[in-house]
Amino acid sequence: MPGFADDLDNRMARLAPHACGVALATVDSLRRVDLRAGDGPLFMELNLKIEKSSGLVENPARITVAHGGHPGPTLGTELIDEAIP
């Protein structure tokens, strides 16, 4: 007979299948960062006040609103250290 913990594990696996932890937090500050002029993203940066957590918590957290301009070249690692003429 499955218990509450088993049910919670199943719900968490469905809600956040790639999560490495869970946190209860409040948003301490919020700012809009627009790096699109340099091909970066537009994102909201949230500084969190962590009340309780298990596992890894990213702070600040970022929510991407819009992706930036052009992606960089996709060079193989063998070409990264070579000088470009």
C-alpha positions as CSV (number, residue, x, y, z in Angstrom):
1,M,0.0,0.0,0.0
2,P,1.7,3.3,-1.1
3,G,2.0,6.0,1.5
4,F,2.1,9.7,1.4
5,A,5.8,9.9,0.7
6,D,5.4,7.6,-2.4
7,D,2.6,9.8,-3.7
8,L,4.7,12.9,-3.2
9,D,7.6,11.4,-5.0
10,N,5.3,10.5,-8.0
11,R,3.9,14.0,-8.1
12,M,7.3,15.6,-7.9
13,A,8.6,13.4,-10.7
14,R,5.7,14.5,-12.9
15,L,5.9,18.3,-12.0
16,A,9.7,18.7,-12.1
17,P,11.3,15.6,-13.7
18,H,14.8,17.2,-13.9
19,A,14.8,18.9,-10.5
20,C,17.7,18.3,-8.1
21,G,15.9,19.8,-5.1
22,V,12.8,21.8,-3.9
23,A,12.8,25.2,-2.3
24,L,10.3,27.4,-0.5
25,A,11.3,31.0,-1.2
26,T,10.1,34.5,-1.4
27,V,11.2,37.0,-4.1
28,D,13.5,39.5,-2.4
29,S,14.1,41.6,-5.5
30,L,13.3,41.6,-9.2
31,R,15.1,43.3,-12.1
32,R,14.8,43.2,-15.9
33,V,18.1,42.6,-17.7
34,D,18.2,43.2,-21.5
35,L,21.4,41.9,-23.2
36,R,19.9,41.7,-26.7
37,A,22.0,44.5,-28.1
38,G,25.0,42.1,-27.7
39,D,23.1,39.0,-28.9
40,G,22.2,38.0,-25.3
41,P,18.7,37.3,-23.9
42,L,16.1,39.5,-22.2
43,F,15.5,38.0,-18.8
44,M,14.1,38.7,-15.4
45,E,16.5,38.1,-12.5
46,L,15.0,37.2,-9.2
47,N,17.0,37.3,-6.0
48,L,15.4,34.8,-3.6
49,K,15.1,34.6,0.1
50,I,15.3,30.9,0.8
51,E,13.0,29.8,3.6
52,K,13.6,26.0,3.3
53,S,15.3,23.9,0.7
54,S,16.6,20.5,-0.3
55,G,19.2,20.0,-2.9
56,L,20.7,22.8,-5.1
57,V,19.0,26.2,-5.3
58,E,20.1,28.7,-8.0
59,N,20.2,32.2,-6.6
60,P,19.6,34.5,-8.4
61,A,17.1,32.7,-10.6
62,R,16.6,33.8,-14.2
63,I,13.4,33.6,-16.3
64,T,14.2,34.2,-20.0
65,V,11.6,36.4,-21.7
66,A,13.1,36.7,-25.2
67,H,16.1,35.1,-26.8
68,G,18.8,37.3,-28.2
69,G,20.0,37.9,-31.8
70,H,22.3,35.6,-33.6
71,P,23.8,32.4,-32.2
72,G,27.6,32.2,-32.2
73,P,29.5,29.9,-34.5
74,T,29.5,26.2,-33.7
75,L,33.2,25.4,-33.8
76,G,34.6,22.1,-32.6
77,T,36.7,22.2,-29.5
78,E,39.8,21.6,-31.6
79,L,39.4,25.0,-33.3
80,I,38.7,27.1,-30.3
81,D,42.3,27.7,-29.3
82,E,43.6,28.3,-32.8
83,A,44.2,31.8,-34.0
84,I,41.9,33.0,-36.7
85,P,43.8,34.8,-39.6
